[in-house]
Amino acid sequence: MDIKGRSVVVGVCGGIAAYKVVEVVSRLKKMGAEVDVIMTANAQKFVAPLTFRSLSHRPVVTDMFSDPEYWDIKHVSLAQKADLFIVAPATANIIGKLAAGIADDMLSTTLVATKAPVLIVPAMNHDMYSNAVVQRNIETLKELGYIFMEPDTGRMAEGSSGKGRLPEPSAIVEKAVSILKPARDLEGIRMIVTAGPTRENIDPVRYISNYSSGKMGYAVAQAAHERGADVLLISGPVELEGPDGVRLIRTSTAEEMEEAVLGNFENCDMVIMAAAVADYRPAEVSGTKIKKNDDEMVLRLRKNPDILKKLGTIKGNRTLVGFSAETDNLAENAAKKLESKNLDMIVANDVTMEGAGFGTDTNIVRMIKRDGTVVVLPLMSKLSVAHRILDEVRGMAAGSGQGSGNGQ
Ligand code: C5P
């Protein structure tokens, strides 16, 4: 299973087994996951934050924040970006706090704020583990949808033997991968995804285009295929290879893209238009290379068809999702487009923000739904953003089930 680009947040607590979690982080990172580590104050007495930082290549979040504003932003953004949260070693303390809803440090606060699946890997002295209160807390959390791994039995750090050892790092990683495996919650959905720019010819050697790389749309197509959808990707000219298992139609101009989309629209349940379609094309395309005679030249442009707007007028019970790349008045402009194009959801991004928009592997988006609900996401990989978009639309498609949540 490919976990490349998926976001895993690892919460490390103060137990001797913290050193084994170094291996867990290292393995996840080698598999291509984006790993953020949060350490409790006690965890830092067992392993230095620098160890995790060196392996995850990201700053390690500790509790030592002097700036409460930063603290607040950080715990919310990590909670939101996680595709999976792992707590290892999970002490009796963090299990107790979580079961009681206590949020008094960075790790517990982030855990309370996350909607991601949480994998808890307890490791503690076997007398502590078998304590009735600890066991009751574990049962409470299991009932709420938290996922637990059983500790191993064997020799403990203090010399005695019993159940309470942290499972092997390979077993923890295997479990993590199985949780990250996308649910097949889009099975039976026929989906068109558009991606990339369009290219509007001026003459045989020149064209007008934009900086769209196609990465966002290709990520949506890949994620939807992984989740069982029957995906047709209609792409403008990009450098990317089509995701495995996805049918691909390559187009160049907006008019070609329109033809491909309309030709396949009847037999689809959902369209996600991530393509950056050029709004205008040269009014005349010269058959021969235009010569540079004058100091100035005027290029007359004609409006391209607005593909999505057209789909909005003939959508029936299909689900339509648009993208809105903005440089100003993001929310306002996006909401207007949702309305004018008759969409079910619009994914808006401010392309001027670092890490967002064209060309990057990451994006920062907000999703605005027809009912006015707004979901704001932090900086995330485009694949993770793609999964979040699909999480929002999975219940909308005609003929789909309502999709299952994480239980949390
Ligand atoms: O109006 P604006 O171009 O910002 O709208 C963006 C959304 O509309 C995107 O989903 C884009 O794919 C779609 N679009 C389209 N045809 C156009 C222009 C944009 O389908 N000519």
Residues whose N, C-alpha, C, O or C-beta is under 5 A from the ligand:
A	BS01	C5P	M273 A274 A275 A276 V277 A278 D279 N304 P305 D306 I307 L308 V321 G322 F323 S324
